[in-house]
Amino acid sequence: MATKRQQQQRRKTLRPHPTRDQIVDAMRSYGEPISPTRLSEVTGNTLGAVAYHVRTLLSAGVVELAEEGRVRGAVEHFYALVPDNEADLNDPLVGLQKLCGVLTLPSADGGYPVPVILDGEAREGLQKLLDTLRPKVQRIVRESAKRTGEG
């Protein structure tokens, strides 16, 4: 088992990955412990890919083993998000930057792009924008789910 310090280091070095993002989002939405088998059904990813990413999130301290259960003679593991630890992984402001293509900017000397670190003023401005955008996106998604019979 990794120490808290090791887990923090692993969280800092985790690169964004769409499957991990889907797993964390599904776990947050569900709000209860969930198995990799069910996560693979929810996200549409293979069980092998989901299991790999769950192990990665476990080693970084983002998820924890919440319970085990017997299913057809095998042991099934159920994982839950560790409160507040997924925030490092899924900062919504970084997600907004990613969506808008501004995680990096051209360097001043014309060399390779450089990562953008948001200062307090930028974080505040983006948070206000996100706060106005979030309800609109949620409404559109809910309406779509109703039309497709998923909601």
N, C-alpha and C positions, 0 to 999 in steps of 0.2 A: 504494500500500500504506500502510495506516495505521500510525502509530507505536504502540509498546506503551502509551504514555500515552493516546493517542486510543482505543485498544481498551478500556483499563480504563474510560475515561469512558463509552464506548458500553455496556459490560457493566452499569455502574451504572444507566444509564437504560433498559435493556431492561425492558419490562413483562412480567409473566407472560403466556404465551399457550399454550393447549392444544396447538396444532400444534407449536410449538417444543419444548414439554415432551416430546411424543411422539417427535420427531426425536432429541433428546438421549438419551432413554431407549432408543430402538431402537439408536442408535449405541453406547451404553454396553453394551447386552446383546450386540450382535453382536461388538464388540471388534476389528473390522477395518475398513479403509476401505470405504465404501459409497456408491453413487451416489444422486442424488435420485430417479431412476427407481425404483430398488429401494425407497428409503424411502417413496415414494408408494404402492407396492404393500403394504408392511408396515403403514403407518399408516392406509391407506384414504383419504388426502387426495389431492387433485388434484396432478399434477406441477407445475403453475404455482404452487400454494400452497406446496408443499414447496421448490421452487427459490427462491422469494422468501425463505422463512424460513432456508434454508441460507445464502443471500447475507447475510442479516441477522446470522446467527451467525458467518459468516466475517469480516464487517466488525468484529464485536466481539471477534474473536480466540478464540472458543469452539471453532470448528472450523478446520481448515486443509486446503488441497488436498493430498492425499496422493499421488495418481497420476492419470494420464490414460490412456485406452485407446481404441482404435478399435472401434466397434460399427456394423456395416452402413454403413461409410463416414463416419460422424460421430464426433466426439470426445466420449467420455463421461468426466465428471469423477467422481472418487472422493474423498470427504472422510473425515477422521478427527477425533476429539475432540483438542483440545490438552490434554495432561495438566494437571490441577488448575484449568484455566480455567473449566470448566463448573460448578465448585462454587459460584461466585458466582451463577450462573443458577438452579441447582437445589438450593438448600440444603434438605435434607430436613426440617429443623425449620420452615422457612418453609412448606414443603408441608404439614406437619402443621397449622400454624396456619391455612392456607388451607382445608384439609379440614374443620377444626372451626369455621370462620367467625370467626376472631379475628385477622385481619391488621390490623384496625382496631377501636377501641373508642370508645364515645361520649365526647365531650370532657367535662371536669369542669364546664364552664359551659353545657352543653346545646347547644352549637353543633355544627358538623360533626364527624363521626368523625375520630379522629387515628390515624395509623399506630402500631403497637406495635413498639418496638425491644426485643428480648430482652436482659436483662442476663445475666451469667455464671451466676447461680443458676438462672434460668429455662431457659437453654440446657442446663445440666446435667440438670435435672429432665426436660425434654422428651426429651433424648437417652437417658436411662435408660428412659423410657416407650417410645420408638421401638425401642430394643434388645430389649425384651421383646415388642413387637408384631410386628416384622419377621419373625421365624421363623414365627409363626402365620399371617401373611398369605401368606408364601411357600408354606407347606404347603397352605393352602386353594387357592391359585392352581394349584399343581402337581396337586392332586387333581382340580380342575375340568378342567385340560388333559387329564388321562388319561381322564376321562369323555367328553370331547368329541372325543377322538382327536387332539388337537393336541400331546400331550406324549409 
